[in-house]
Amino acid sequence: MAFPHLQQPSFLLASLKADSINKPFAQQCQDLVKVIEDFPAKELHTIFPWLVESIFGSLDGVLIGWNLRCLQGRVNPVEYSIVMEFLDPGGPMMKLVYKLQAEDYKFDFPVSYLPGPVKASIQECILPDSPLYHNKVQFTPTGGLGLNLALNPFEYYIFFFALSLITQKPLPVSLHVRTSDCAYFILVDRYLSWFLPTEGSVPPPLSSSPGGTSPSPPPRTPAMPFASYGLHHTSLLKRHISHQTSVNADPASHEIWRSETLLQESFTPTEEHVLVVRLLLKHLHAFANSLKPEQASPSAHSHATSPLEEFKRAAVPRFVQQKLYLFLQHCFGHWPLDASFRAVLEMWLSYLQPWRYAPDKQALGSDSQPRCVSEKWAPFVQENLLMYTKLFVGFLNRALRTDLVSPKHALMVFRVAKVFAQPNLAEMIQKGEQLFLEPELVIPHRQHRLFTAPTFTGSFLSPWPPAVTDASFKVKSHVYSLEGQDCKYTPMFGPEARTLVLRLAQLITQAKHTAKSISDQCAESPTGHSFLSWLGFSSMDTNGSYTANDLDEMGQDSVRKTDEYLEKALEYLRQIFRLSEAQLRQFTLALGTAQDENGKKQLPDCIVGEDGLMLTPLGRYQIINGLRRFEIEYQGDPELQPIRSYEIASLVRTLFRLSSAINHRFAGQMAALCSRDDFLGSLCRYHLTEPGLASRHLLSPVGRRQVAGHTRGPRLSLRFLGSYRTLVSLLLAFFVASLFRVGPLPCTLLLTLGYVLYASAMTLLTERGKLHQP
């Protein structure tokens, strides 16, 4: 057995390193193909670690390698084509892997770069719950922190390929890369299709020379027999590293060990990782469900079957179920409450619907309605009960804390409700819960047994004749293996979950009403602004408040989508939980109490505490979903408001200093003009005083109080000239005037005359309004 760190520096390696700097990428790949074909394994094994790192990047994330996560065919078609051909499962790189595999070379992989739980387990001298690590740990004199894994070439390649998604730095926000189009994602899809075939067997190693094929590479050592692929309690699988005993492998298992390796890689929860895991789940469902009916039947287990067929039965419960459940639980509990959760949601829903990826998958009927979920999927639902029930309750708790007025959040609620509303699915879930909750039958020879999942030989359940009892025991084994025997189970169709569903239905109804209100405001707003107000001649908005929601940005089409999603989601929830029409009507009628007699929304629900008003949980939900809000308005000096985004900061400050100097210099004259009783006095009062200042109140959580007795005299405000809108309007006016051959000076006089006429008319209307006030 040879190790690369014991070899002398290779001339071939030095030459390839120099070429990677001096030659173009296409030429590098051509040279690598020739090297792989022409050189023996003795020379190739010295370049293998460098080549793998050059492709996938370094484990510390410093080197990005070929940057497969950003490489896209539509952006760099030539480079993309070269990379995909070189790294294809039947390409030159895999030929190199198999060429080295035949010579039984091993490569050191540092334990410190493994995923956190695996690394911690090995450093504590506990063998991880995976046959992938058996007989791999290499001890070093430095102790646990210096441990390495001795991996064969295929394992070494796959470890780097999988961990490159985790160790590389996140993509910049400014870089818009569609994950499903990048080279890494496409390679994952190709590897899964190659090593988890739905038909035939795993392809043998490729030809490495024109004269013949490479010998079959040995599997990883030891190979676990499939009879032990049942799910056992975690503590039973914790073995001390010093007891890494070999297991005699079935010679036929050589053909599927690479498939096992591919399924035993871990990912950390980011959106990009979730998309890759979802791809794995879809391939895995197709792989596991590709068994022919006669192979999938329980009677077939007692007959001789190939390792690949046994692996198809064991793949989901042995390699995926427990890890995926913990992965989803972590995501449901810690993922941000934003639209990026859609990736986690679709991954979860993909796992819940294996019938979509079966060879005889159910298609939509002529009326676009999903067909009934077949009873043959009942065992899968029962053996994955927590995936359906506990995670659904977790989703309800998330949905109650999100803004359902947003189309993206409304879509997520709609997607979950639609999946669970598939005909017969809710009944199968409810049947699974009944099996779990039914009391244990008193059978003497069963009382001493612990709840562990059955093995795949069929002998675990065969001695127990009652079918219902066997199914119940199987469901209990699933729940207890994932949650422990002291777990507190909350039924999906129990009173607690039903209460959450009713609260969600109420929020959906309120969100529909809010979306309609926002739509009405958006429809009315254009008519409420005259042409002159758009030009900047209206009074300044001293509040600057607005209803922030993505509906404002996306328009009426989003309102329609939101209403459609929520309406269908409400109907699906009614079907799943058999809600009555009367209950849903109550929610609609209750919205009438949320408005006062003037048609304005009330304040959010509050209680009076020692420090004033305090929001209740209902009040928080009302604010989060945009159902109610506090009326907040600016109460200070309008001239001292923060500079807005539609204003030029330097110009606003200059105009403020100028107007302050004018007001200070001519304060007496302006006060005298405003005190006159004639038309000139009215015109000055209209421009130099602030209407309604004396009627303002200061608001606080405790109550209201009249504004402090500070009177401001007449003053001039030039701040409106610092607005982009005003300046653009003036430039537009001068441009239009130039088209009619009107110079700047005559145009200025015309604008001044027009404004004087407008101001005179507004002054007359204002004075007439004051005369009619009581």
TIDRENBA-972444 format. One record per residue (C-alpha): x, y negated, z negated. Coordinates in steps of 0.1 Angstrom, whole numbers, padded with zeros to 4 digits, always signed. Last residue first. Layout:
N
XYZ ...
***
This chain:
774
-0684-0772-0127 -0663-0773-0095 -0679-0790-0065 -0658-0821-0067 -0626-0800-0070 -0635-0782-0037 -0639-0815-0019 -0604-0825-0031 -0589-0793-0018 -0607-0795+0015 -0595-0831+0021 -0559-0822+0012 -0560-0791+0035 -0571-0813+0064 -0544-0839+0057 -0518-0811+0054 -0527-0797+0088 -0527-0831+0104 -0493-0839+0088 -0480-0804+0099 -0490-0811+0135 -0474-0845+0135 -0442-0831+0121 -0441-0803+0147 -0447-0829+0175 -0420-0851+0162 -0395-0822+0160 -0404-0812+0196 -0399-0848+0208 -0364-0847+0192 -0355-0812+0204 -0364-0818+0240 -0396-0808+0258 -0389-0792+0291 -0419-0768+0290 -0395-0739+0284 -0377-0760+0259 -0408-0763+0238 -0410-0725+0236 -0374-0723+0224 -0379-0751+0199 -0410-0733+0185 -0391-0700+0183 -0363-0716+0165 -0387-0731+0140 -0404-0697+0135 -0371-0680+0131 -0361-0705+0104 -0394-0701+0085 -0392-0663+0086 -0356-0661+0076 -0366-0681+0045 -0343-0708+0031 -0367-0736+0044 -0393-0724+0019 -0370-0734-0009 -0375-0771-0003 -0396-0778-0033 -0403-0815-0043 -0414-0824-0078 -0444-0838-0097 -0440-0835-0134 -0438-0803-0154 -0457-0798-0185 -0445-0776-0213 -0471-0765-0238 -0461-0728-0241 -0483-0704-0221 -0514-0692-0238 -0512-0659-0255 -0522-0624-0244 -0519-0590-0262 -0496-0565-0277 -0480-0551-0246 -0472-0587-0235 -0487-0611-0209 -0480-0648-0208 -0509-0668-0195 -0513-0692-0167 -0542-0717-0166 -0520-0749-0169 -0501-0740-0138 -0532-0736-0116 -0519-0758-0088 -0482-0768-0088 -0477-0804-0080 -0457-0822-0053 -0474-0813-0020 -0512-0815-0029 -0506-0842-0054 -0489-0863-0028 -0518-0859-0003 -0543-0867-0031 -0524-0899-0040 -0522-0910-0004 -0560-0904-0001 -0567-0928-0029 -0568-0923-0067 -0531-0929-0074 -0514-0909-0101 -0495-0887-0076 -0477-0918-0061 -0466-0930-0095 -0452-0896-0105 -0433-0894-0073 -0418-0929-0078 -0407-0920-0114 -0391-0887-0105 -0371-0902-0075 -0335-0895-0085 -0341-0863-0106 -0365-0848-0081 -0341-0856-0052 -0312-0841-0070 -0332-0810-0079 -0343-0807-0042 -0307-0808-0030 -0294-0783-0056 -0323-0759-0048 -0317-0763-0011 -0281-0753-0015 -0289-0723-0036 -0316-0712-0011 -0291-0717+0018 -0264-0695+0001 -0289-0667-0006 -0306-0666+0028 -0341-0653+0021 -0361-0622+0032 -0343-0600+0007 -0355-0622-0022 -0335-0645-0044 -0346-0641-0080 -0372-0667-0090 -0358-0700-0104 -0379-0723-0082 -0411-0705-0092 -0404-0713-0129 -0415-0684-0149 -0447-0662-0151 -0440-0637-0124 -0469-0612-0122 -0473-0576-0133 -0507-0559-0132 -0501-0525-0148 -0508-0495-0127 -0534-0469-0119 -0538-0439-0096 -0503-0442-0082 -0495-0405-0088 -0467-0413-0113 -0487-0441-0129 -0518-0419-0135 -0497-0390-0147 -0480-0412-0172 -0514-0426-0184 -0526-0390-0189 -0496-0382-0210 -0505-0413-0231 -0487-0446-0226 -0481-0468-0256 -0496-0502-0263 -0481-0523-0291 -0451-0516-0314 -0470-0499-0342 -0491-0480-0317 -0523-0488-0297 -0531-0460-0272 -0528-0461-0234 -0545-0448-0202 -0533-0468-0173 -0549-0502-0168 -0582-0503-0149 -0585-0504-0112 -0604-0533-0096 -0639-0529-0082 -0653-0559-0101 -0675-0537-0123 -0645-0517-0134 -0630-0487-0115 -0617-0454-0130 -0653-0445-0140 -0662-0438-0104 -0634-0413-0101 -0653-0390-0125 -0678-0383-0097 -0650-0367-0075 -0637-0346-0104 -0672-0335-0113 -0678-0324-0077 -0648-0300-0079 -0664-0283-0110 -0698-0281-0093 -0683-0265-0062 -0672-0236-0084 -0636-0224-0087 -0630-0189-0076 -0593-0190-0085 -0579-0181-0051 -0608-0195-0030 -0610-0228-0049 -0573-0232-0047 -0575-0227-0009 -0602-0254-0007 -0581-0278-0027 -0551-0272-0006 -0572-0278+0026 -0583-0312+0014 -0549-0321+0001 -0532-0313+0034 -0558-0331+0055 -0559-0362+0032 -0521-0364+0033 -0520-0359+0071 -0546-0387+0077 -0528-0411+0053 -0496-0402+0071 -0511-0411+0105 -0524-0444+0091 -0489-0458+0084 -0455-0443+0077 -0440-0472+0056 -0470-0480+0034 -0477-0443+0030 -0442-0439+0016 -0454-0456-0015 -0446-0488-0034 -0477-0509-0041 -0465-0545-0040 -0454-0572-0064 -0436-0604-0053 -0454-0623-0080 -0447-0659-0071 -0458-0655-0035 -0451-0689-0020 -0480-0710-0007 -0487-0708+0030 -0469-0728+0056 -0444-0700+0064 -0450-0693+0100 -0470-0662+0090 -0492-0684+0069 -0499-0706+0099 -0509-0676+0120 -0534-0665+0093 -0528-0637+0069 -0559-0618+0056 -0566-0600+0088 -0533-0581+0087 -0539-0569+0051 -0573-0552+0056 -0562-0520+0073 -0533-0516+0049 -0556-0521+0019 -0580-0496+0033 -0552-0470+0037 -0540-0476+0002 -0575-0470-0011 -0578-0438+0010 -0545-0425-0003 -0557-0433-0039 -0589-0413-0034 -0571-0383-0020 -0546-0386-0049 -0575-0386-0074 -0589-0354-0059 -0555-0338-0058 -0550-0348-0094 -0583-0332-0105 -0574-0300-0086 -0540-0300-0103 -0557-0303-0137 -0580-0275-0128 -0551-0253-0117 -0533-0261-0150 -0564-0250-0170 -0565-0218-0149 -0529-0211-0158 -0538-0213-0195 -0571-0193-0192 -0555-0163-0174 -0554-0156-0137 -0516-0162-0134 -0512-0144-0167 -0487-0159-0191 -0463-0132-0203 -0444-0137-0235 -0412-0116-0233 -0402-0092-0261 -0395-0063-0237 -0370-0083-0217 -0377-0108-0189 -0363-0092-0158 -0362-0055-0168 -0393-0060-0189 -0414-0073-0160 -0403-0046-0135 -0406-0017-0160 -0441-0030-0169 -0451-0029-0133 -0438+0007-0129 -0455+0019-0161 -0488+0005-0148 -0483+0023-0115 -0475+0055-0132 -0506+0051-0155 -0528+0045-0125 -0515+0076-0107 -0519+0100-0137 -0496+0130-0129 -0464+0122-0147 -0437+0146-0137 -0431+0129-0104 -0422+0094-0117 -0384+0096-0121 -0380+0125-0096 -0386+0103-0066 -0349+0100-0058 -0348+0063-0057 -0343+0056-0093 -0371+0043-0115 -0369+0009-0132 -0363+0009-0169 -0388+0007-0197 -0374+0028-0225 -0386+0063-0230 -0394+0077-0265 -0432+0075-0261 -0433+0092-0228 -0433+0129-0239 -0461+0122-0264 -0485+0105-0240 -0505+0078-0258 -0516+0056-0230 -0501+0022-0230 -0525-0007-0231 -0534-0026-0199 -0517-0059-0195 -0492-0048-0168 -0517-0029-0148 -0542-0058-0150 -0515-0082-0139 -0508-0060-0108 -0546-0059-0100 -0547-0097-0102 -0518-0099-0078 -0535-0075-0054 -0567-0094-0056 -0549-0127-0049 -0533-0111-0018 -0566-0097-0004 -0571-0125+0021 -0543-0150+0022 -0550-0177-0003 -0516-0173-0020 -0498-0185+0012 -0522-0214+0019 -0520-0227-0017 -0482-0227-0016 -0481-0245+0018 -0508-0271+0008 -0490-0280-0024 -0458-0285-0004 -0476-0305+0022 -0490-0329-0004 -0454-0335-0017 -0443-0345+0018 -0474-0365+0025 -0468-0386-0006 -0501-0392-0024 -0493-0361-0045 -0467-0380-0064 -0451-0353-0085 -0454-0342-0121 -0484-0320-0118 -0468-0303-0088 -0438-0292-0110 -0461-0276-0136 -0480-0258-0109 -0448-0245-0094 -0438-0229-0126 -0472-0212-0128 -0465-0199-0093 -0431-0188-0104 -0445-0168-0133 -0472-0151-0111 -0457-0142-0077 -0421-0136-0084 -0431-0121-0117 -0451-0094-0100 -0423-0082-0078 -0429-0045-0083 -0466-0051-0082 -0465-0071-0050 -0442-0046-0033 -0465-0017-0044 -0496-0035-0030 -0480-0040+0004 -0497-0008+0018 -0530-0025+0009 -0527-0046+0040 -0529-0084+0037 -0560-0095+0054 -0555-0113+0087 -0546-0150+0088 -0572-0173+0104 -0563-0189+0138 -0598-0181+0151 -0584-0155+0176 -0566-0138+0148 -0532-0147+0135 -0505-0120+0136 -0497-0093+0111 -0462-0079+0113 -0459-0043+0127 -0421-0045+0128 -0421-0061+0093 -0410-0097+0090 -0443-0114+0082 -0453-0084+0060 -0424-0093+0036 -0444-0123+0024 -0433-0133-0011 -0396-0136-0001 -0404-0161+0026 -0426-0181+0001 -0396-0184-0023 -0372-0196+0005 -0399-0220+0017 -0402-0235-0017 -0365-0239-0023 -0362-0258+0010 -0393-0279+0002 -0376-0290-0030 -0358-0317-0009 -0391-0337-0011 -0384-0349-0046 -0388-0338-0082 -0351-0329-0085 -0343-0292-0089 -0337-0281-0125 -0366-0258-0136 -0378-0245-0103 -0342-0241-0091 -0331-0221-0122 -0362-0199-0119 -0355-0193-0083 -0319-0182-0089 -0329-0160-0118 -0355-0143-0096 -0331-0140-0067 -0305-0123-0089 -0330-0098-0102 -0345-0090-0068 -0315-0090-0045 -0290-0062-0047 -0308-0032-0062 -0345-0040-0058 -0341-0054-0022 -0314-0032-0007 -0324+0002-0023 -0349+0014+0003 -0328+0002+0032 -0297+0017+0016 -0313+0051+0014 -0320+0049+0052 -0284+0037+0058 -0270+0066+0037 -0288+0091+0059 -0317+0112+0046 -0318+0147+0034 -0353+0155+0021 -0367+0147-0013 -0370+0110-0005 -0392+0117+0025 -0421+0128+0003 -0423+0092-0010 -0431+0079+0025 -0406+0053+0040 -0389+0078+0063 -0422+0091+0078 -0434+0056+0083 -0402+0045+0101 -0378+0024+0081 -0375-0011+0096 -0390-0027+0065 -0358-0030+0046 -0339-0046+0075 -0368-0070+0084 -0371-0080+0048 -0333-0084+0045 -0331-0105+0076 -0358-0129+0061 -0341-0129+0027 -0306-0137+0042 -0320-0166+0061 -0336-0179+0029 -0302-0176+0012 -0286-0197+0040 -0313-0224+0036 -0309-0224-0001 -0271-0229+0002 -0277-0261+0023 -0302-0274-0002 -0279-0268-0032 -0283-0240-0057 -0250-0220-0059 -0245-0189-0038 -0234-0154-0047 -0221-0126-0025 -0232-0090-0030 -0253-0085+0001 -0224-0086+0027 -0205-0060+0007 -0233-0035+0008 -0235-0039+0046 -0198-0032+0048 -0202+0000+0028 -0228+0013+0054 -0209+0037+0077 -0185+0050+0051 -0215+0063+0031 -0215+0095+0053 -0184+0107+0034 -0204+0107+0001 -0181+0090-0024 -0166+0106-0054 -0167+0079-0081 -0136+0064-0095 -0133+0053-0131 -0127+0016-0139 -0125+0021-0177 -0099-0006-0184 -0124-0032-0170 -0148-0025-0199 -0182-0016-0186 -0213-0038-0187 -0239-0019-0167 -0259-0005-0196 -0261-0040-0211 -0280-0053-0181 -0309-0029-0184 -0312-0007-0154 -0324-0014-0119 -0321+0018-0098 -0292+0022-0074 -0278+0052-0093 -0291+0078-0069 -0276+0057-0041 -0241+0069-0050 -0217+0041-0056 -0186+0039-0035 -0154+0035-0055 -0135+0021-0037 -0144+0000-0008 -0150+0020+0023 -0122+0034+0045 -0119+0020+0080 -0128+0043+0108 -0099+0048+0130 -0093+0021+0156 -0106+0029+0191 -0089+0040+0222 -0064+0033+0250 -0073-0003+0257 -0065-0013+0221 -0084-0025+0190 -0118-0010+0199 -0144-0021+0175 -0152-0006+0141 -0185+0014+0141 -0218-0004+0144 -0242-0001+0114 -0268+0024+0124 -0298+0025+0147 -0326-0001+0145 -0332-0028+0119 -0296-0035+0117 -0282-0051+0085 -0245-0054+0094 -0250-0069+0129 -0282-0089+0123 -0268-0103+0090 -0235-0111+0107 -0253-0129+0135 -0275-0150+0112 -0246-0160+0090 -0227-0169+0121 -0255-0192+0132 -0256-0209+0098 -0218-0215+0099 -0218-0228+0135 -0244-0255+0128 -0278-0257+0144 -0299-0245+0113 -0281-0270+0091 -0290-0300+0111 -0262-0324+0105 -0267-0361+0098 -0234-0375+0085 -0241-0407+0066 -0248-0387+0034 -0214-0372+0036 -0213-0334+0035 -0207-0318+0001 -0170-0307-0005 -0161-0272+0003 -0160-0246-0025 -0196-0234-0022 -0201-0228+0015 -0165-0217+0019 -0173-0191-0008 -0193-0169+0017 -0167-0168+0045 -0138-0166+0021 -0153-0136+0003 -0163-0121+0037 -0128-0121+0050 -0113-0107+0018 -0139-0080+0017 -0132-0070+0053 -0094-0071+0048 -0095-0049+0016 -0096-0067-0017 -0073-0065-0047 -0089-0089-0071 -0067-0112-0092 -0064-0120-0129 -0042-0149-0140 -0066-0164-0165 -0072-0130-0182 -0036-0124-0192 -0003-0138-0181 +0013-0104-0176 -0011-0097-0147 -0039-0071-0143 -0054-0064-0109 -0092-0061-0108 -0106-0042-0078 -0114-0007-0092 -0151-0017-0093 -0158-0053-0082 -0182-0045-0054 -0200-0020-0075 -0219-0049-0091 -0229-0058-0126 -0196-0074-0135 -0169-0054-0154 -0163-0070-0187 -0127-0080-0195 -0138-0114-0208 -0120-0129-0178 -0140-0106-0156 -0174-0117-0171 -0164-0154-0169 -0154-0151-0133 -0186-0133-0123 -0208-0159-0141 -0190-0189-0126 -0187-0178-0090 -0152-0166-0080 -0123-0190-0076 -0106-0182-0109 -0106-0145-0100 -0078-0152-0075 -0080-0129-0043 -0050-0107-0036 -0050-0088-0003 -0049-0051+0003 -0038-0032+0034 -0053+0002+0040 -0038+0007+0075 -0072+0011+0092 -0085-0020+0075 -0058-0041+0092 -0071-0032+0126 -0106-0036+0114 -0100-0071+0103 -0081-0080+0134 -0110-0067+0156 -0133-0089+0134 -0113-0119+0144 -0112-0109+0181 -0150-0108+0185 -0177-0081+0180 -0190-0097+0148 -0185-0131+0165 -0157-0152+0150 -0137-0158+0183 -0168-0161+0205 -0185-0185+0181 -0154-0206+0177 -0148-0209+0215 -0184-0218+0222 -0185-0245+0195 -0152-0260+0207 -0167-0263+0242 -0202-0275+0232 -0191-0302+0207 -0222-0322+0199 -0250-0299+0212 -0232-0268+0201 -0227-0280+0165 -0197-0279+0142 -0205-0295+0109 -0207-0265+0086 -0180-0247+0106 -0153-0272+0095 -0125-0253+0113 -0104-0254+0081 -0117-0279+0055 -0084-0280+0035 -0087-0295+0000 -0118-0275-0011 -0099-0255-0038 -0106-0223-0020 -0088-0235+0011 -0107-0238+0044 -0128-0213+0064 -0107-0210+0095 -0072-0219+0084 -0077-0200+0052 -0086-0168+0071 -0056-0174+0094 -0032-0179+0065 -0044-0148+0047 -0041-0127+0079 -0007-0139+0091 +0014-0113+0071 -0011-0085+0079 -0006-0090+0116 +0031-0080+0117 +0025-0045+0101 -0008-0043+0119 +0009-0041+0153 +0010-0071+0177 -0004-0072+0212 -0042-0075+0208 -0043-0098+0178 -0015-0119+0192 -0032-0123+0225 -0064-0134+0208 -0045-0158+0186 -0028-0174+0216 -0062-0180+0232 -0075-0195+0200 -0045-0219+0198 -0050-0229+0234 -0086-0239+0228 -0076-0260+0197 -0049-0280+0214 -0013-0272+0206 +0012-0291+0183 -0002-0286+0148 -0017-0252+0150 +0012-0241+0172 +0037-0248+0144 +0016-0226+0120 +0015-0199+0146 +0052-0199+0150 +0059-0198+0113 +0035-0168+0110 +0051-0149+0138 +0086-0155+0123 +0073-0139+0091 +0083-0149+0056 +0094-0119+0036 +0067-0096+0022 +0058-0091-0014 +0030-0118-0014 +0013-0099+0015 +0007-0067-0005 +0014-0034+0010 +0000+0000+0000 
***
